[in-house]
Amino acid sequence: MSTSTALLIADLTGVAVFAASGASAAVAKRLDLFGVVFVGFLAALGGGIFRDLVIDEPVPLAFADWRYAATAILTATVVFWFHPHFARLRTTVLVLDAAGLGLFAVAGTLKALDADVSALGAVMIGMLTGIGGGLARDLLTGEIPVVLLREIYALAALLGATAVVLLDLIDATGAVPLGGAVLLVFVVRVLALRRRWSAPVAADRPSRLVRSGRS
């Protein structure tokens, strides 16, 4: 198997996992078949579409290569009809989601760098490529986006994107170093899930009644 074929399979696997995640959320909200497929499609490809529009690609990859859209639509349709079975695979889907997050964040950062985006811009684009689909999924299903809550999700993508930029600065963007960046995102995300790590939130402070000298 060639490297390009392996990368395509990995990419489409990530698309399928994110589509399944989006479709499952839509099923839980009792959307119809079109709604489930639409949410699944955006969950899988929303981040990539954002990336391609920002770096001024003539046609986003989601529309230029039929295999991406077909994978997302087919996966979402399967989830719609067989969703009770997918509920039993929640742990597996979360693990695959972590792998997809790493793959998309690293690939998005690389593509931004290839388009001569600045280092900081590439990091932001890479992170948003990884989390963009999840943002779209949560907004369409009326939920506060997971990435804005306490879960270590966007932070994991940010670490991976930063690693890619640093590797690019030292001209070490080979398959092994980039695989290490994907692994970094995956490990951070999985450990956060297993050990219930969370980002800090603002603490509630009880209001104090200020007494004046008057009774």
C-alpha positions as CSV (number, residue, x, y, z in Angstrom):
1,M,0.0,0.0,0.0
2,S,1.4,3.4,-1.0
3,T,1.7,6.3,1.5
4,S,-0.9,8.3,-0.4
5,T,-3.4,5.5,-0.3
6,A,-2.8,5.0,3.5
7,L,-3.3,8.7,4.1
8,L,-6.5,8.7,2.1
9,I,-7.9,5.7,4.1
10,A,-6.9,7.4,7.3
11,D,-8.6,10.6,6.2
12,L,-11.8,8.9,5.1
13,T,-11.9,7.0,8.4
14,G,-11.7,10.3,10.2
15,V,-14.6,11.6,8.1
16,A,-16.7,8.5,8.8
17,V,-16.1,8.8,12.6
18,F,-17.0,12.5,12.7
19,A,-20.0,11.9,10.5
20,A,-21.2,9.1,12.9
21,S,-20.7,11.5,15.9
22,G,-22.8,14.2,14.2
23,A,-25.5,11.8,13.0
24,S,-25.8,10.3,16.5
25,A,-26.3,13.7,18.0
26,A,-28.9,14.5,15.4
27,V,-30.7,11.2,16.0
28,A,-30.8,12.0,19.7
29,K,-32.5,15.3,18.8
30,R,-35.1,13.4,16.8
31,L,-34.2,15.0,13.5
32,D,-35.5,13.5,10.2
33,L,-33.3,11.6,7.7
34,F,-32.3,14.8,5.9
35,G,-31.4,16.5,9.2
36,V,-29.3,13.6,10.4
37,V,-27.4,13.4,7.1
38,F,-26.9,17.2,7.0
39,V,-25.6,17.4,10.6
40,G,-23.4,14.3,9.9
41,F,-22.0,15.9,6.7
42,L,-21.1,19.2,8.4
43,A,-19.7,17.4,11.5
44,A,-17.4,15.4,9.2
45,L,-16.4,18.1,6.7
46,G,-17.1,21.4,8.3
47,G,-13.6,21.9,9.6
48,G,-12.1,21.1,6.2
49,I,-14.5,23.4,4.3
50,F,-13.5,26.2,6.7
51,R,-9.8,25.6,6.2
52,D,-10.1,25.5,2.4
53,L,-12.2,28.7,2.3
54,V,-9.7,30.5,4.5
55,I,-6.7,29.6,2.5
56,D,-8.5,30.4,-0.7
57,E,-8.7,27.0,-2.3
58,P,-10.7,27.2,-5.6
59,V,-13.0,24.4,-4.5
60,P,-13.0,22.9,-1.0
61,L,-11.8,19.3,-0.9
62,A,-15.2,18.2,0.5
63,F,-16.7,19.1,-2.9
64,A,-13.7,18.5,-5.2
65,D,-13.3,14.8,-4.2
66,W,-16.6,12.9,-4.2
67,R,-15.2,10.2,-1.9
68,Y,-15.3,12.6,1.1
69,A,-18.9,13.7,0.7
70,A,-20.0,10.1,-0.1
71,T,-18.3,8.7,3.0
72,A,-20.0,11.3,5.2
73,I,-23.4,10.9,3.7
74,L,-23.3,7.1,3.7
75,T,-22.1,6.9,7.3
76,A,-24.8,9.3,8.5
77,T,-27.4,7.3,6.7
78,V,-26.2,4.1,8.3
79,V,-26.3,5.7,11.7
80,F,-29.9,6.9,11.1
81,W,-31.1,3.4,10.4
82,F,-29.0,1.4,12.9
83,H,-28.4,4.0,15.7
84,P,-29.3,1.6,18.5
85,H,-26.3,-0.5,17.7
86,F,-24.0,2.5,17.6
87,A,-24.9,3.4,21.2
88,R,-23.0,0.3,22.3
89,L,-19.8,1.5,20.5
90,R,-19.5,4.8,22.3
91,T,-16.1,4.1,23.7
92,T,-14.8,3.0,20.3
93,V,-16.2,6.1,18.6
94,L,-14.6,8.3,21.2
95,V,-11.2,6.7,20.6
96,L,-11.5,7.0,16.9
97,D,-12.7,10.5,17.3
98,A,-9.5,11.3,19.1
99,A,-7.5,9.8,16.3
100,G,-9.5,11.8,13.7
101,L,-9.0,15.0,15.7
102,G,-5.2,14.5,15.6
103,L,-5.2,13.7,11.9
104,F,-7.4,16.6,10.9
105,A,-5.5,19.1,13.1
106,V,-2.1,18.1,11.7
107,A,-3.3,17.9,8.1
108,G,-5.1,21.3,8.4
109,T,-1.9,22.9,9.8
110,L,0.2,21.5,7.0
111,K,-2.1,22.7,4.3
112,A,-2.1,26.2,5.8
113,L,1.7,26.2,5.9
114,D,1.8,25.1,2.3
115,A,-0.5,28.1,1.4
116,D,2.1,30.4,3.0
117,V,0.0,31.3,6.0
118,S,1.9,32.6,9.0
119,A,2.9,30.3,11.8
120,L,0.2,31.6,14.2
121,G,-2.4,31.6,11.5
122,A,-1.5,28.0,10.6
123,V,-1.9,26.9,14.2
124,M,-5.3,28.5,14.4
125,I,-6.4,27.0,11.1
126,G,-5.1,23.6,12.1
127,M,-7.0,23.7,15.4
128,L,-10.2,24.9,13.7
129,T,-9.9,22.2,11.1
130,G,-9.9,19.6,13.9
131,I,-12.7,21.1,15.9
132,G,-14.8,22.9,13.3
133,G,-17.1,19.9,12.6
134,G,-17.8,19.5,16.3
135,L,-18.7,23.1,16.6
136,A,-21.1,22.8,13.7
137,R,-22.7,19.7,15.1
138,D,-23.3,21.2,18.5
139,L,-24.7,24.5,17.2
140,L,-27.0,22.7,14.8
141,T,-28.4,20.5,17.5
142,G,-28.8,23.3,20.0
143,E,-26.0,22.4,22.4
144,I,-23.2,24.5,23.9
145,P,-20.2,23.4,21.8
146,V,-18.1,20.8,23.6
147,V,-14.9,22.8,22.8
148,L,-16.2,25.7,24.9
149,L,-16.9,23.6,27.9
150,R,-14.4,22.0,30.3
151,E,-13.3,19.1,28.0
152,I,-9.7,18.9,26.8
153,Y,-10.5,18.9,23.1
154,A,-9.6,22.1,21.4
155,L,-6.5,22.3,23.5
156,A,-5.4,18.9,22.3
157,A,-5.8,20.1,18.7
158,L,-4.0,23.3,19.5
159,L,-1.0,21.3,20.8
160,G,-0.9,19.2,17.7
161,A,-1.0,22.2,15.4
162,T,1.7,23.9,17.4
163,A,3.9,20.8,17.1
164,V,3.5,20.8,13.3
165,V,4.6,24.5,13.1
166,L,7.6,23.8,15.2
167,L,8.5,20.8,13.1
168,D,8.2,22.9,10.0
169,L,10.6,25.5,11.5
170,I,13.3,22.9,11.8
171,D,12.4,21.3,8.5
172,A,11.4,18.0,10.0
173,T,8.0,17.4,8.4
174,G,8.5,13.8,7.4
175,A,6.0,11.0,8.0
176,V,7.5,10.0,11.3
177,P,7.6,13.4,13.0
178,L,4.1,14.3,11.7
179,G,2.8,10.9,12.9
180,G,4.2,11.9,16.3
181,A,2.2,15.1,16.2
182,V,-1.0,13.1,15.5
183,L,-0.1,10.8,18.3
184,L,0.4,13.7,20.7
185,V,-3.2,14.9,20.0
186,F,-4.5,11.4,20.4
187,V,-2.8,10.7,23.7
188,V,-3.7,14.0,25.2
189,R,-7.4,13.5,24.2
190,V,-7.6,9.9,25.4
191,L,-5.8,10.6,28.7
192,A,-8.2,13.6,29.3
193,L,-11.2,11.2,28.8
194,R,-9.8,8.4,30.9
195,R,-8.6,10.6,33.8
196,R,-11.4,13.2,33.5
197,W,-9.0,16.1,32.9
198,S,-10.7,19.4,32.3
199,A,-9.8,23.0,31.7
200,P,-10.4,25.4,34.6
201,V,-13.6,27.4,34.8
202,A,-14.3,30.7,36.6
203,A,-15.2,30.0,40.2
204,D,-18.5,31.2,41.5
205,R,-18.2,33.8,44.2
206,P,-21.0,34.3,46.6
207,S,-22.3,37.8,46.6
208,R,-21.8,39.8,49.7
209,L,-24.4,42.1,51.1
210,V,-22.9,45.5,51.8
211,R,-24.4,47.0,54.8
212,S,-24.7,50.7,55.1
213,G,-24.6,52.5,58.4
214,R,-28.3,53.3,58.0
215,S,-31.0,51.0,59.5
